[in-house]
Amino acid sequence: TGLDALDRRDQLFGWEAVGRLDIDGGGFCTGTLIATDLVLTAAHCVFGADGAPVDAARITFRAGLSDGQAIAESRVAATVTDPAYHRAELITPDMIRRDVALLQLQTPIPAAVAAPFVVDLPGSGQVSVVSYAEGREAVPSWQRACSVLAKGQGLRAVDCDVTFGSSGAPVLQMASGRGRIVSIISGGAHDEA
């Protein structure tokens, strides 16, 4: 199914923990609160094009950002990635598996403001994605249903409508009430069909 822009506050209800990660000097990704002071995203979001880690103080998490207004925001105090992860020109399955980062916020965002999502093991069936992306970076977009095309080696291929900026976005299983994070958006390929 298509994308729904969450451009009104009533549409954002329940999605406040998904936010945009802005890097001073350019670039952004999507991240999600999994605790009041921890944001889950893709590791490649916190590395520069030269392969060096971005200084955590240059990253700001903007929870529920919509048309320039965030529900809450905080600078990042520290980033943690898999020590074996490295940004490379050739994206391998091993690096995609390691393409995950946790960001500790300088100032926690209360759960009453933006309730963190739970991380869970993947189940079966369709998934859902909420992300910011190039061309739609001002408000989050929700794709309510996308399919898992393939899975193996700890990876999942999905047909979600994601592009630059969607990196780190939560892939959610919506089976039981509020969605649970079962993966994040990492590398991708364009469908030329």
Secondary structure, DSSP 8 states (H G I E B T S, - for coil): --EEE--SHHHHTT-TTEEEEEETTS-EEEEEEEETTEEEE-GGGGB-TTS-B--GGGEEEEET-BTTB-SEEEEEEEEEE-TT----SS--HHHHHH--EEEEESS---TTTS----B----SS-EEEEEEETTEEEEEEEEEEE-EEEEETTEEEE-----TT-TT-EEEE-SSSS-EEEEE---------
